[in-house]
Amino acid sequence: MINSFRLMPKRSMAAVLLSMTLLLSACGAGGNKNGDGSVVKNPEENKTEVKAEKINFAYMPNMGGAAPIAIGEEKGFFEEAGIKLNAVKFLSGPPEFQAMASGDIDIAYIGPGATFLSAQGQGNIIGLVSLGKSDMVFATKKSGIKEWKDLKGKTVGVPKGTSGEMVLNLGIESAGLKPSDVNIINMDVAGAVTAYVANKVDAVAIWSPYTTEIEKQVGKENMIKLGDNSSFYPEYSFPASWVVSPKFLKEKPELVERFMKAMAKVTDYKINNIDETVKLTAAYTQVPEDSLKQELDSIDWIDNAKMAEVFSDGTAVKWFDNLQKLFVANEKLDKAVPSEQFLSTEPAMKAAKE
């Protein structure tokens, strides 16, 4: 080979060397080219591996709180976002906020009743899940209660600080009564259900799927429904939300944004595949499918486009402003604050655009 090179004219040798250089360059670039001569890049070269990080997430065993976990885990949406979701079950909002304050929970699903804790600065609302009418007040047939005004002097069981209590207080007010006119007893969810079934209280303020559980045990004909969230619409809307610990949001804003991107995919899938969503949620929570299906009648899902709209046009601010008026009237808040103080819409808005 060396001898052959020596026998070549200088001009020919230069041409050979140039050809070899171009060949080696092409091999180094992967050797594949488009029709226009540009190099075809391997898609894997452009992928940035996302380091998986843990999020401690508080959920409730219902369609609003548990369906996103069931879908996100089954379809790999959290894994795609680089999230290891540690899901912890709660039955109401106030204990979730306590867990956030202690650092045990980073992000939580809450109903509208616990929103007053966000207004107090204990959590930032980063996304909307649904508008609901699943909070109901039922009287027992034995109590003789037929309408709101009949609650005067009666005993009502309710988990305080929840949306069930909000509906109860609105009903009491609509009848011209004050909360002090009613014997309101603070109970946990299980205690309220048990007390109602056993006729230990005259009425209960609770939400689905627990309303369905009561119906199974006592029969619909023995339940006197006084009202639900929709009884007070449109003056009041009741949004369920994603809420994040202020400390977590400050320290890990990029991770919060990844969470909302995963939830955007969850939302699309949930709304477009509701039957599968019910099955997955039932398997995850061990709540019967028929109970979850009944719950759907009291939920208006907020899709990604709707969330972006109400965040942008001020509708969401009005919802929370009105809830704060109710919280002040019921002495949950000393005074209302601008709702923009606890609404952190940027992560959701970015996720909606993508």
N, C-alpha and C positions, 0 to 999 in steps of 0.2 A: 504494500500500500504506500509506503514511504517513497519507494522508487517511482511509483506511478505519479505521485504528486510532483516529484522532481522533474518528470518529463513533460508536465503540463505547462502551457504558456501561462504567464502571470495573470492575464485577463481571465482565462478559464478557471484558474485556481480560485480567484476572488469570487467568481460566480458560484462555485461549489460551496465555498465557505458561507456565503450569504444565504444560500438555500438551506444549509444545515442549521444556521442560526434561526431562520424563520420557522423551520420545522420544530426545533426545540422550544421556541417561544410558544408555538401553538400547543404543544404537549403540556407545557407548564400551565397554560390557561384552561386546560381540560380537554383540548383537542376538538371540542364541538363548536360549530358555528351556525349562526342563523343564515338565512338566504342572503342577507345584506353583508355578510362577512363578519358581523359582530359576534363576539364570543358568547356562547350560551353558558350562563352561570348555574351552578348547582344550587337549588333553592335552600339546601341545608346550610350553605355558606352564609346566608343572610339571616338565619335564625339566631335570635339571642335567647339563650336558655334562661328561663325565669326561675330564680331560687324560690323553692317552696317555703312559705311562711305560715305559721299557725294563727288562726283567728278563733278566739273563744266566743261562740255564738249562742245567745239565748233564744230559744224558740218556745212556742206553745203548741200543744198537740191538736191543732186544727188546720183547716185548709190554708188559712192565711199565713200561719207561722211555720208549719211543718212541710207543706208541699214544696217550697223552694229547696229545702234540704234534700228531700227525697229525689227530686228531679236533678238537682245539681250534682249529687253524688252518683246517681245512676248514669247520667249522660256525660259525666266527666267535666262539667263546666267549671267547677272549682279547681280541679287538677290543671286544666288548661290555663287558668289564671294564676297558677303557682300558689294556691291556697290549700292548706291543710285545715279543714273545718272541724273544730272540736265543739260539737253541738250539745248543749245542756238544756234539759227540759225545765220549764217553769209553767205555772198555771195562771199567773197574773203579772202585770207590769211593775208595780212598786218593788217587789223582791228583785227583779232584774236590775233596777237602778241601784239598789243596795249592792248587788254583786259587781256592777260597773264601778261603783265608788271604791270598792275594796280591791279592784284590779283583777277580779276573777272572770269578768266578762268584758269583751271588747265592743261587740255589736249585738243589738237585740231587736227582736220583733216586738212591737207594742201596739196595743189597741189605743183608741183615742182617749180613754180615761186616764192613762198615765202621762199624757202630754204635759200636764201641769208641772211635772218634774223636769221636763226639758226647759220649760219657761223659767224654772228656778235656776237654770244653768247646769243641771246635772247630766245633760245629754244633748247632742246635736242631731237633729233629724236630717238624714241624708237621702231619704227616698220614700216614696209612697207605694203602698201595696194595694189598697182597696178602699172603697167607701162601703160602710156596712150598716145593716139594720138587724144585726143578729143579737143585739142586747135587748132583753125583754123583761118585763115585770109581770109575774103571774101570781094571782091569788089562789088560795085553795078553795074548793067548792064549799067546804065546811065553814070557812070564815064569814061567808055572807057578803063579801066584798064584790061589788058589781062595776064600780068605776073609781076613778082616782080619789074623789072626795071621801069615799068610804074608808080610805086608809087612816083617817084620823083615829088616834088611839090604838091602832093595830100594830102588831109586831112584824117587821120586815127584816129578813136576813139578806145581807149583801157583802161581798168582798169590797171593802172601802178602797177608794183611790182607783177604781176601775170605771169603765164605760157603763157598766151596769148601774153603778151608783149615779152616774150622770143622768141616765134616762129616768131613774127613780126620782131624782130631785126635780127634773123638768116636769114630770107628771104631778108631783106634789105642788109645785108652783102653779101649774095650769089650773089646779083645783082651788087656788086661793089659800092654800095651806103653807105652813112653814115646816122645815125638817123637824123642828122641836115638837110639832104636833103629832109626829109619828115615832113609834119606838123602833128606831133603826139599830140593828145589832150587826156589828162587824164580824163576819165569818169568813173562813177560807172557802174555796170553791167546793171542796168535798163536803164540808160541814153544812154549807147552804143547801146543797142538793139533798143531803140526808135529812136535814131539818124539815124541808118542805115535804118530802115523801112521808115522813113520820108525823106530819101535822104539828110539829113543834113551833112553827111560825105560821103567820097568817098569809104571808106573801114572800116572794123571793125576787131579787133582781139579779139576773144571771144571763149568760150568752150561750150560743151554740158552740160545741155539740152537747153541752150539758143540759140545755133545754130539751133536746131530743131524748137524753137519758131519763129525764123526769117523766116525759110523755110515755116512754116505754113502761115505766114502773107504776104510774097512777092512771094512765089513760087520758087521752086528749079531752074527753068529755068532763073530766074532773079538774081541768085547769081553766082558770078564768084569766084570759089575757087582757091586761089593762093598756098595754102599749109597747112600742119598740122605738128604735131610732127614727124610723120614717114618720112617726107621729109628729115630729118636730121639724121636719124638712119643709121648706128650704132654708129656714132661718139658721138651722144648725146642720152641718155636715160632719160626719164622723170618720175621719181618715185613720186607717191603720198604717204604721210607718216602720222604717228601719231607723234605728237611733244608735249613735256611736258615742263612746266615752270621749269627752273633750280631750283628755290626755292622749288617748290612742290616736285621735284624729291629728293632733298636733305633732306627735312623734312619728306617725307612719301614714302620712297623707297618700302616698303612692299605693300602699297596700289597700287603703280604703277605696281608692279609685278602682283597683283591680277587683275588689269585692263587688262594686256596683256594675262593673262590666260583666262579671259572671251572672249577677242578678238580672241584668238586661236580657241575657240569653235565656235564663230561667223563665222570665216573664213571657217572652215570646212563645217558648215551648209550652208552658202551662196553659196559656189561653187557647192555643191552637190544638192541644191534645188533652182536653179536659178529662175524658174517660180514663186514659192512661194515668193521668195525674192523680185521679181519685184512687186508682189501684195501688200506685206506688206509695201514696200517702197513707193509705190504710195499712199496707205492709210495714211501713216505717213506724207508725204510731200505735198500731194494734187497735185503732179505732175502727169499728165496722164501716164498710163501704156505704151502707145505706144511710148511716148517720152523717157521713161526710157529704153525700149527695144532697141531703136535705139542707145542709149548711150552705150549699151553693145558691139556694134561693134567696139568701139574705146577704149576698156579696155582689158588689159591682167592682170588678177588677179594674185597676188603673194600668193601662198598657204604657209602653215607653213613650209613645207619641203624646198621650194624654198627660203623662207626668211632666214632660218637657213643656207642654202648653200651659199647665196650671202654675208651674214654677216661673215661667216667663211672663205671663200676663197678670200676675198678682192674685190669681184666684186662690192659690194655696195659702197665701198670707191672710186673706179674708177668712178662710176656714179656721185657721188657728187663732186669729184675732177674736172671732166669735166664741170659740171654745174658751179662751182666756176670760172673757166676760162671765161665762158660766162658772169658771173656776173661782173667780173673785166673789161672785154672788154666793157660792157654796163654801167660801172661806178656805179653799185649797190654796189660793194665792192672795197675798196682801194687796198686790196691784198688778195690772197687766204690764207687759213689756212689749216693745216692738218685736213682732214674730220673726223678723229678719235676723234677730240676735241669735236665735237657736235653729234657724233653717240654713243648713250648709248645702246648697244646691249644686255646687260646682262638680263634685264627682259624678252625680247622676246625669247632669247635662252633658258632660264629656262622654259618658257611656252611651247616652241616647244618640249622639252624633255619629258614633262609630258603629 
